[in-house]
Amino acid sequence: MITHINVAVMYVADQQRSVDFYVDKLGFTKTVDAEMWPGARWVEVKPPHGQTSITLHSAEAFGKKPGEGAYLTFACDDIEETVRRLREAGVTVTDPVEEPWGTYIKATDPDGHEVMISKK
């Protein structure tokens, strides 16, 4: 029986720069960093207490362009605190948007991926 989404793939220009962004700025944990084949790394990061990881694949190694891949939505407990903390870390973040279904922001990573963060 399927229990959860295991890994989402994001294609990035520079794996280390992306790891630094997700770990140092968004507070994720690097859970895997291993060689896939000579010159290619399998790197996974995930948010604290998360079940699903993001694998940050080298776009070049897979014939992709940076920014291709999954559209991701993360959850937070306090949207205002999240905006403040991310902006202090130098992340480009939108102002909160309130919709009938909830409040969210968007943060942009070094390759232009926009990730949505919503109050759960």
N, CA, C and O atoms as a GROMACS GRO file, in nm:
protein
  480
    1MET      N    1   0.084  -0.118   0.000
    1MET     CA    2   0.000   0.000   0.000
    1MET      C    3   0.089   0.125   0.000
    1MET      O    4   0.186   0.132   0.075
    2ILE      N    5   0.057   0.222  -0.082
    2ILE     CA    6   0.133   0.346  -0.087
    2ILE      C    7   0.102   0.427   0.038
    2ILE      O    8  -0.014   0.441   0.077
    3THR      N    9   0.207   0.480   0.100
    3THR     CA   10   0.189   0.554   0.226
    3THR      C   11   0.212   0.704   0.214
    3THR      O   12   0.150   0.782   0.286
    4HIS      N   13   0.301   0.746   0.123
    4HIS     CA   14   0.329   0.890   0.107
    4HIS      C   15   0.417   0.913  -0.016
    4HIS      O   16   0.471   0.819  -0.074
    5ILE      N   17   0.430   1.040  -0.054
    5ILE     CA   18   0.521   1.074  -0.162
    5ILE      C   19   0.661   1.068  -0.105
    5ILE      O   20   0.689   1.130  -0.002
    6ASN      N   21   0.749   0.996  -0.169
    6ASN     CA   22   0.885   0.978  -0.118
    6ASN      C   23   0.977   1.091  -0.160
    6ASN      O   24   1.038   1.155  -0.074
    7VAL      N   25   0.989   1.117  -0.291
    7VAL     CA   26   1.084   1.215  -0.343
    7VAL      C   27   1.021   1.291  -0.458
    7VAL      O   28   0.953   1.233  -0.542
    8ALA      N   29   1.044   1.422  -0.460
    8ALA     CA   30   1.011   1.506  -0.575
    8ALA      C   31   1.143   1.549  -0.637
    8ALA      O   32   1.241   1.571  -0.565
    9VAL      N   33   1.147   1.562  -0.769
    9VAL     CA   34   1.271   1.596  -0.840
    9VAL      C   35   1.269   1.743  -0.880
    9VAL      O   36   1.169   1.792  -0.933
   10MET      N   37   1.379   1.813  -0.855
   10MET     CA   38   1.400   1.948  -0.904
   10MET      C   39   1.531   1.949  -0.981
   10MET      O   40   1.632   1.898  -0.932
   11TYR      N   41   1.530   2.006  -1.101
   11TYR     CA   42   1.651   2.017  -1.182
   11TYR      C   43   1.714   2.154  -1.158
   11TYR      O   44   1.649   2.257  -1.173
   12VAL      N   45   1.841   2.153  -1.120
   12VAL     CA   46   1.910   2.276  -1.079
   12VAL      C   47   2.041   2.293  -1.156
   12VAL      O   48   2.098   2.196  -1.205
   13ALA      N   49   2.087   2.417  -1.165
   13ALA     CA   50   2.213   2.446  -1.234
   13ALA      C   51   2.334   2.407  -1.150
   13ALA      O   52   2.433   2.356  -1.202
   14ASP      N   53   2.326   2.430  -1.020
   14ASP     CA   54   2.439   2.408  -0.930
   14ASP      C   55   2.386   2.338  -0.805
   14ASP      O   56   2.320   2.401  -0.722
   15GLN      N   57   2.416   2.210  -0.792
   15GLN     CA   58   2.362   2.134  -0.679
   15GLN      C   59   2.403   2.191  -0.545
   15GLN      O   60   2.320   2.200  -0.454
   16GLN      N   61   2.528   2.230  -0.530
   16GLN     CA   62   2.573   2.280  -0.400
   16GLN      C   63   2.504   2.411  -0.365
   16GLN      O   64   2.465   2.432  -0.250
   17ARG      N   65   2.489   2.499  -0.462
   17ARG     CA   66   2.419   2.626  -0.438
   17ARG      C   67   2.275   2.599  -0.395
   17ARG      O   68   2.223   2.668  -0.307
   18SER      N   69   2.211   2.500  -0.456
   18SER     CA   70   2.074   2.466  -0.419
   18SER      C   71   2.067   2.403  -0.281
   18SER      O   72   1.977   2.432  -0.203
   19VAL      N   73   2.164   2.314  -0.250
   19VAL     CA   74   2.169   2.257  -0.115
   19VAL      C   75   2.184   2.369  -0.013
   19VAL      O   76   2.115   2.371   0.088
   20ASP      N   77   2.275   2.462  -0.039
   20ASP     CA   78   2.295   2.574   0.053
   20ASP      C   79   2.166   2.653   0.073
   20ASP      O   80   2.135   2.691   0.186
   21PHE      N   81   2.092   2.677  -0.034
   21PHE     CA   82   1.965   2.751  -0.024
   21PHE      C   83   1.865   2.675   0.063
   21PHE      O   84   1.811   2.730   0.159
   22TYR      N   85   1.839   2.548   0.029
   22TYR     CA   86   1.736   2.473   0.102
   22TYR      C   87   1.777   2.443   0.246
   22TYR      O   88   1.691   2.442   0.334
   23VAL      N   89   1.903   2.417   0.270
   23VAL     CA   90   1.949   2.386   0.406
   23VAL      C   91   1.970   2.514   0.487
   23VAL      O   92   1.915   2.528   0.596
   24ASP      N   93   2.050   2.607   0.436
   24ASP     CA   94   2.087   2.726   0.513
   24ASP      C   95   1.977   2.831   0.520
   24ASP      O   96   1.965   2.900   0.621
   25LYS      N   97   1.897   2.844   0.415
   25LYS     CA   98   1.795   2.950   0.413
   25LYS      C   99   1.657   2.900   0.450
   25LYS      O  100   1.585   2.968   0.524
   26LEU      N  101   1.618   2.782   0.401
   26LEU     CA  102   1.485   2.731   0.432
   26LEU      C  103   1.482   2.638   0.553
   26LEU      O  104   1.375   2.602   0.601
   27GLY      N  105   1.600   2.598   0.602
   27GLY     CA  106   1.605   2.516   0.724
   27GLY      C  107   1.585   2.367   0.702
   27GLY      O  108   1.553   2.295   0.796
   28PHE      N  109   1.603   2.320   0.578
   28PHE     CA  110   1.589   2.178   0.550
   28PHE      C  111   1.712   2.104   0.601
   28PHE      O  112   1.811   2.165   0.641
   29THR      N  113   1.704   1.970   0.598
   29THR     CA  114   1.815   1.883   0.634
   29THR      C  115   1.857   1.807   0.510
   29THR      O  116   1.773   1.756   0.436
   30LYS      N  117   1.988   1.798   0.487
   30LYS     CA  118   2.038   1.713   0.378
   30LYS      C  119   2.038   1.571   0.430
   30LYS      O  120   2.104   1.541   0.530
   31THR      N  121   1.965   1.482   0.364
   31THR     CA  122   1.952   1.344   0.411
   31THR      C  123   2.032   1.245   0.330
   31THR      O  124   2.068   1.138   0.380
   32VAL      N  125   2.062   1.277   0.203
   32VAL     CA  126   2.142   1.189   0.117
   32VAL      C  127   2.232   1.275   0.031
   32VAL      O  128   2.189   1.378  -0.021
   33ASP      N  129   2.356   1.233   0.015
   33ASP     CA  130   2.449   1.296  -0.078
   33ASP      C  131   2.543   1.185  -0.124
   33ASP      O  132   2.640   1.153  -0.056
   34ALA      N  133   2.511   1.127  -0.240
   34ALA     CA  134   2.586   1.010  -0.287
   34ALA      C  135   2.610   1.020  -0.437
   34ALA      O  136   2.536   1.087  -0.509
   35GLU      N  137   2.713   0.952  -0.483
   35GLU     CA  138   2.742   0.948  -0.626
   35GLU      C  139   2.643   0.855  -0.695
   35GLU      O  140   2.623   0.741  -0.653
   36MET      N  141   2.581   0.906  -0.803
   36MET     CA  142   2.492   0.822  -0.885
   36MET      C  143   2.575   0.745  -0.986
   36MET      O  144   2.559   0.624  -1.003
   37TRP      N  145   2.664   0.816  -1.054
   37TRP     CA  146   2.763   0.764  -1.147
   37TRP      C  147   2.872   0.868  -1.151
   37TRP      O  148   2.851   0.978  -1.101
   38PRO      N  149   2.988   0.839  -1.209
   38PRO     CA  150   3.096   0.939  -1.207
   38PRO      C  151   3.049   1.075  -1.260
   38PRO      O  152   3.003   1.088  -1.373
   39GLY      N  153   3.063   1.175  -1.175
   39GLY     CA  154   3.026   1.311  -1.211
   39GLY      C  155   2.883   1.349  -1.182
   39GLY      O  156   2.844   1.463  -1.208
   40ALA      N  157   2.803   1.258  -1.129
   40ALA     CA  158   2.663   1.289  -1.097
   40ALA      C  159   2.634   1.253  -0.952
   40ALA      O  160   2.669   1.145  -0.904
   41ARG      N  161   2.568   1.346  -0.882
   41ARG     CA  162   2.533   1.327  -0.740
   41ARG      C  163   2.383   1.310  -0.724
   41ARG      O  164   2.304   1.371  -0.796
   42TRP      N  165   2.345   1.226  -0.628
   42TRP     CA  166   2.206   1.216  -0.583
   42TRP      C  167   2.203   1.288  -0.449
   42TRP      O  168   2.260   1.240  -0.351
   43VAL      N  169   2.136   1.402  -0.444
   43VAL     CA  170   2.128   1.482  -0.321
   43VAL      C  171   1.982   1.497  -0.283
   43VAL      O  172   1.900   1.540  -0.365
   44GLU      N  173   1.949   1.462  -0.160
   44GLU     CA  174   1.812   1.479  -0.109
   44GLU      C  175   1.813   1.573   0.010
   44GLU      O  176   1.901   1.567   0.096
   45VAL      N  177   1.713   1.661   0.014
   45VAL     CA  178   1.690   1.748   0.128
   45VAL      C  179   1.543   1.737   0.166
   45VAL      O  180   1.458   1.707   0.082
   46LYS      N  181   1.514   1.762   0.293
   46LYS     CA  182   1.373   1.762   0.334
   46LYS      C  183   1.354   1.854   0.452
   46LYS      O  184   1.446   1.879   0.530
   47PRO      N  185   1.231   1.905   0.466
   47PRO     CA  186   1.204   1.993   0.578
   47PRO      C  187   1.203   1.915   0.710
   47PRO      O  188   1.183   1.794   0.711
   48PRO      N  189   1.225   1.987   0.821
   48PRO     CA  190   1.220   1.919   0.950
   48PRO      C  191   1.086   1.847   0.966
   48PRO      O  192   0.981   1.904   0.936
   49HIS      N  193   1.088   1.727   1.010
   49HIS     CA  194   0.969   1.645   1.036
   49HIS      C  195   0.895   1.606   0.909
   49HIS      O  196   0.784   1.552   0.917
   50GLY      N  197   0.953   1.631   0.791
   50GLY     CA  198   0.886   1.598   0.665
   50GLY      C  199   0.907   1.452   0.628
   50GLY      O  200   1.007   1.392   0.665
   51GLN      N  201   0.812   1.396   0.555
   51GLN     CA  202   0.825   1.261   0.503
   51GLN      C  203   0.883   1.263   0.362
   51GLN      O  204   0.957   1.172   0.324
   52THR      N  205   0.850   1.366   0.286
   52THR     CA  206   0.890   1.373   0.146
   52THR      C  207   1.020   1.451   0.131
   52THR      O  208   1.036   1.558   0.190
   53SER      N  209   1.112   1.397   0.052
   53SER     CA  210   1.238   1.465   0.023
   53SER      C  211   1.230   1.528  -0.116
   53SER      O  212   1.146   1.492  -0.198
   54ILE      N  213   1.320   1.623  -0.139
   54ILE     CA  214   1.340   1.678  -0.272
   54ILE      C  215   1.479   1.634  -0.314
   54ILE      O  216   1.576   1.653  -0.241
   55THR      N  217   1.488   1.576  -0.432
   55THR     CA  218   1.620   1.545  -0.485
   55THR      C  219   1.658   1.656  -0.581
   55THR      O  220   1.583   1.689  -0.673
   56LEU      N  221   1.773   1.713  -0.559
   56LEU     CA  222   1.824   1.826  -0.637
   56LEU      C  223   1.918   1.770  -0.743
   56LEU      O  224   2.038   1.756  -0.719
   57HIS      N  225   1.863   1.740  -0.861
   57HIS     CA  226   1.941   1.681  -0.970
   57HIS      C  227   2.010   1.789  -1.052
   57HIS      O  228   1.955   1.897  -1.073
   58SER      N  229   2.128   1.760  -1.097
   58SER     CA  230   2.197   1.847  -1.192
   58SER      C  231   2.120   1.845  -1.323
   58SER      O  232   2.107   1.741  -1.386
   59ALA      N  233   2.069   1.960  -1.363
   59ALA     CA  234   1.994   1.968  -1.489
   59ALA      C  235   2.078   1.920  -1.606
   59ALA      O  236   2.030   1.846  -1.691
   60GLU      N  237   2.204   1.961  -1.609
   60GLU     CA  238   2.293   1.924  -1.718
   60GLU      C  239   2.309   1.773  -1.730
   60GLU      O  240   2.308   1.719  -1.840
   61ALA      N  241   2.323   1.704  -1.617
   61ALA     CA  242   2.345   1.559  -1.618
   61ALA      C  243   2.225   1.482  -1.673
   61ALA      O  244   2.239   1.369  -1.718
   62PHE      N  245   2.105   1.545  -1.669
   62PHE     CA  246   1.984   1.477  -1.715
   62PHE      C  247   1.925   1.539  -1.842
   62PHE      O  248   1.813   1.507  -1.881
   63GLY      N  249   2.002   1.628  -1.906
   63GLY     CA  250   1.954   1.690  -2.028
   63GLY      C  251   1.834   1.780  -2.007
   63GLY      O  252   1.750   1.794  -2.096
   64LYS      N  253   1.826   1.841  -1.891
   64LYS     CA  254   1.715   1.931  -1.857
   64LYS      C  255   1.767   2.073  -1.843
   64LYS      O  256   1.887   2.097  -1.853
   65LYS      N  257   1.675   2.165  -1.820
   65LYS     CA  258   1.710   2.304  -1.793
   65LYS      C  259   1.681   2.332  -1.646
   65LYS      O  260   1.584   2.280  -1.592
   66PRO      N  261   1.764   2.414  -1.581
   66PRO     CA  262   1.732   2.453  -1.444
   66PRO      C  263   1.593   2.514  -1.438
   66PRO      O  264   1.556   2.594  -1.524
   67GLY      N  265   1.518   2.477  -1.338
   67GLY     CA  266   1.383   2.528  -1.324
   67GLY      C  267   1.278   2.430  -1.372
   67GLY      O  268   1.160   2.445  -1.338
   68GLU      N  269   1.317   2.330  -1.453
   68GLU     CA  270   1.221   2.228  -1.493
   68GLU      C  271   1.200   2.135  -1.374
   68GLU      O  272   1.290   2.116  -1.293
   69GLY      N  273   1.084   2.078  -1.364
   69GLY     CA  274   1.061   1.981  -1.258
   69GLY      C  275   0.938   2.013  -1.176
   69GLY      O  276   0.845   2.078  -1.223
   70ALA      N  277   0.939   1.967  -1.054
   70ALA     CA  278   0.821   1.972  -0.969
   70ALA      C  279   0.785   2.114  -0.926
   70ALA      O  280   0.872   2.198  -0.908
   71TYR      N  281   0.656   2.138  -0.911
   71TYR     CA  282   0.606   2.258  -0.845
   71TYR      C  283   0.571   2.213  -0.704
   71TYR      O  284   0.491   2.122  -0.685
   72LEU      N  285   0.631   2.278  -0.605
   72LEU     CA  286   0.618   2.230  -0.468
   72LEU      C  287   0.545   2.330  -0.379
   72LEU      O  288   0.560   2.451  -0.394
   73THR      N  289   0.468   2.276  -0.287
   73THR     CA  290   0.399   2.357  -0.187
   73THR      C  291   0.438   2.305  -0.049
   73THR      O  292   0.426   2.186  -0.020
   74PHE      N  293   0.487   2.395   0.036
   74PHE     CA  294   0.524   2.361   0.172
   74PHE      C  295   0.424   2.422   0.269
   74PHE      O  296   0.350   2.513   0.233
   75ALA      N  297   0.422   2.371   0.390
   75ALA     CA  298   0.332   2.422   0.494
   75ALA      C  299   0.412   2.485   0.606
   75ALA      O  300   0.526   2.445   0.633
   76CYS      N  301   0.353   2.583   0.672
   76CYS     CA  302   0.415   2.644   0.790
   76CYS      C  303   0.307   2.673   0.893
   76CYS      O  304   0.188   2.674   0.861
   77ASP      N  305   0.349   2.695   1.018
   77ASP     CA  306   0.255   2.726   1.125
   77ASP      C  307   0.224   2.875   1.133
   77ASP      O  308   0.113   2.914   1.169
   78ASP      N  309   0.322   2.959   1.101
   78ASP     CA  310   0.309   3.105   1.118
   78ASP      C  311   0.362   3.173   0.993
   78ASP      O  312   0.483   3.182   0.973
   79ILE      N  313   0.273   3.222   0.910
   79ILE     CA  314   0.313   3.279   0.781
   79ILE      C  315   0.395   3.407   0.798
   79ILE      O  316   0.493   3.427   0.726
   80GLU      N  317   0.357   3.493   0.891
   80GLU     CA  318   0.429   3.619   0.911
   80GLU      C  319   0.572   3.594   0.960
   80GLU      O  320   0.666   3.658   0.914
   81GLU      N  321   0.587   3.501   1.053
   81GLU     CA  322   0.720   3.466   1.104
   81GLU      C  323   0.805   3.403   0.994
   81GLU      O  324   0.926   3.428   0.986
   82THR      N  325   0.743   3.323   0.910
   82THR     CA  326   0.815   3.261   0.800
   82THR      C  327   0.863   3.366   0.702
   82THR      O  328   0.978   3.360   0.656
   83VAL      N  329   0.779   3.463   0.669
   83VAL     CA  330   0.819   3.573   0.579
   83VAL      C  331   0.937   3.648   0.641
   83VAL      O  332   1.037   3.674   0.573
   84ARG      N  333   0.927   3.683   0.767
   84ARG     CA  334   1.032   3.758   0.834
   84ARG      C  335   1.165   3.682   0.831
   84ARG      O  336   1.268   3.738   0.795
   85ARG      N  337   1.161   3.555   0.870
   85ARG     CA  338   1.283   3.475   0.877
   85ARG      C  339   1.345   3.456   0.739
   85ARG      O  340   1.467   3.466   0.724
   86LEU      N  341   1.264   3.430   0.639
   86LEU     CA  342   1.317   3.410   0.504
   86LEU      C  343   1.377   3.538   0.448
   86LEU      O  344   1.484   3.535   0.386
   87ARG      N  345   1.311   3.649   0.469
   87ARG     CA  346   1.365   3.776   0.420
   87ARG      C  347   1.496   3.810   0.491
   87ARG      O  348   1.589   3.862   0.428
   88GLU      N  349   1.504   3.783   0.619
   88GLU     CA  350   1.630   3.805   0.692
   88GLU      C  351   1.743   3.719   0.635
   88GLU      O  352   1.860   3.758   0.639
   89ALA      N  353   1.707   3.603   0.582
   89ALA     CA  354   1.807   3.513   0.523
   89ALA      C  355   1.838   3.550   0.378
   89ALA      O  356   1.920   3.485   0.313
   90GLY      N  357   1.774   3.656   0.327
   90GLY     CA  358   1.802   3.702   0.192
   90GLY      C  359   1.721   3.633   0.082
   90GLY      O  360   1.756   3.643  -0.035
   91VAL      N  361   1.614   3.564   0.120
   91VAL     CA  362   1.530   3.494   0.023
   91VAL      C  363   1.428   3.592  -0.036
   91VAL      O  364   1.371   3.673   0.037
   92THR      N  365   1.405   3.584  -0.166
   92THR     CA  366   1.300   3.662  -0.231
   92THR      C  367   1.166   3.597  -0.198
   92THR      O  368   1.141   3.483  -0.236
   93VAL      N  369   1.081   3.672  -0.127
   93VAL     CA  370   0.953   3.620  -0.080
   93VAL      C  371   0.843   3.722  -0.109
   93VAL      O  372   0.863   3.842  -0.091
   94THR      N  373   0.729   3.674  -0.154
   94THR     CA  374   0.616   3.763  -0.178
   94THR      C  375   0.552   3.800  -0.044
   94THR      O  376   0.576   3.736   0.058
   95ASP      N  377   0.470   3.904  -0.047
   95ASP     CA  378   0.386   3.933   0.069
   95ASP      C  379   0.279   3.825   0.077
   95ASP      O  380   0.244   3.765  -0.024
   96PRO      N  381   0.225   3.801   0.197
   96PRO     CA  382   0.120   3.699   0.209
   96PRO      C  383  -0.004   3.735   0.125
   96PRO      O  384  -0.044   3.851   0.115
   97VAL      N  385  -0.061   3.633   0.065
   97VAL     CA  386  -0.184   3.646  -0.014
   97VAL      C  387  -0.291   3.565   0.057
   97VAL      O  388  -0.272   3.448   0.088
   98GLU      N  389  -0.403   3.629   0.083
   98GLU     CA  390  -0.514   3.559   0.148
   98GLU      C  391  -0.616   3.519   0.043
   98GLU      O  392  -0.663   3.602  -0.036
   99GLU      N  393  -0.650   3.392   0.044
   99GLU     CA  394  -0.750   3.336  -0.047
   99GLU      C  395  -0.856   3.267   0.038
   99GLU      O  396  -0.833   3.241   0.156
  100PRO      N  397  -0.971   3.238  -0.020
  100PRO     CA  398  -1.075   3.168   0.057
  100PRO      C  399  -1.027   3.035   0.115
  100PRO      O  400  -1.076   2.991   0.220
  101TRP      N  401  -0.932   2.970   0.047
  101TRP     CA  402  -0.883   2.839   0.091
  101TRP      C  403  -0.765   2.848   0.187
  101TRP      O  404  -0.726   2.747   0.246
  102GLY      N  405  -0.704   2.970   0.204
  102GLY     CA  406  -0.591   2.983   0.295
  102GLY      C  407  -0.499   3.098   0.257
  102GLY      O  408  -0.523   3.168   0.158
  103THR      N  409  -0.395   3.115   0.335
  103THR     CA  410  -0.297   3.222   0.313
  103THR      C  411  -0.165   3.160   0.272
  103THR      O  412  -0.123   3.058   0.326
  104TYR      N  413  -0.099   3.223   0.172
  104TYR     CA  414   0.026   3.168   0.123
  104TYR      C  415   0.123   3.278   0.083
  104TYR      O  416   0.087   3.394   0.066
  105ILE      N  417   0.250   3.236   0.068
  105ILE     CA  418   0.356   3.320   0.012
  105ILE      C  419   0.427   3.235  -0.093
  105ILE      O  420   0.408   3.114  -0.100
  106LYS      N  421   0.509   3.301  -0.174
  106LYS     CA  422   0.595   3.228  -0.266
  106LYS      C  423   0.738   3.272  -0.243
  106LYS      O  424   0.766   3.391  -0.227
  107ALA      N  425   0.829   3.175  -0.241
  107ALA     CA  426   0.972   3.202  -0.226
  107ALA      C  427   1.041   3.151  -0.352
  107ALA      O  428   1.000   3.049  -0.409
  108THR      N  429   1.144   3.221  -0.396
  108THR     CA  430   1.214   3.184  -0.518
  108THR      C  431   1.354   3.133  -0.485
  108THR      O  432   1.430   3.198  -0.413
  109ASP      N  433   1.388   3.014  -0.540
  109ASP     CA  434   1.520   2.957  -0.515
  109ASP      C  435   1.620   3.007  -0.619
  109ASP      O  436   1.581   3.080  -0.710
  110PRO      N  437   1.748   2.970  -0.608
  110PRO     CA  438   1.850   3.024  -0.698
  110PRO      C  439   1.829   2.993  -0.847
  110PRO      O  440   1.884   3.062  -0.932
  111ASP      N  441   1.750   2.890  -0.879
  111ASP     CA  442   1.725   2.855  -1.018
  111ASP      C  443   1.591   2.906  -1.069
  111ASP      O  444   1.551   2.875  -1.181
  112GLY      N  445   1.522   2.985  -0.988
  112GLY     CA  446   1.394   3.042  -1.030
  112GLY      C  447   1.273   2.956  -0.998
  112GLY      O  448   1.162   2.992  -1.035
  113HIS      N  449   1.294   2.843  -0.927
  113HIS     CA  450   1.178   2.765  -0.883
  113HIS      C  451   1.101   2.850  -0.783
  113HIS      O  452   1.159   2.901  -0.687
  114GLU      N  453   0.972   2.866  -0.804
  114GLU     CA  454   0.887   2.930  -0.703
  114GLU      C  455   0.823   2.820  -0.621
  114GLU      O  456   0.753   2.734  -0.673
  115VAL      N  457   0.848   2.824  -0.491
  115VAL     CA  458   0.783   2.728  -0.403
  115VAL      C  459   0.680   2.803  -0.320
  115VAL      O  460   0.707   2.911  -0.267
  116MET      N  461   0.563   2.744  -0.310
  116MET     CA  462   0.455   2.804  -0.232
  116MET      C  463   0.466   2.755  -0.088
  116MET      O  464   0.493   2.637  -0.064
  117ILE      N  465   0.445   2.845   0.005
  117ILE     CA  466   0.444   2.811   0.147
  117ILE      C  467   0.312   2.861   0.201
  117ILE      O  468   0.284   2.981   0.195
  118SER      N  469   0.230   2.772   0.254
  118SER     CA  470   0.100   2.812   0.303
  118SER      C  471   0.085   2.780   0.450
  118SER      O  472   0.148   2.689   0.504
  119LYS      N  473   0.000   2.858   0.513
  119LYS     CA  474  -0.028   2.832   0.656
  119LYS      C  475  -0.119   2.710   0.661
  119LYS      O  476  -0.223   2.703   0.596
  120LYS      N  477  -0.075   2.613   0.743
  120LYS     CA  478  -0.156   2.491   0.752
  120LYS      C  479  -0.265   2.504   0.855
  120LYS      O  480  -0.342   2.410   0.875
   0.00000   0.00000   0.00000
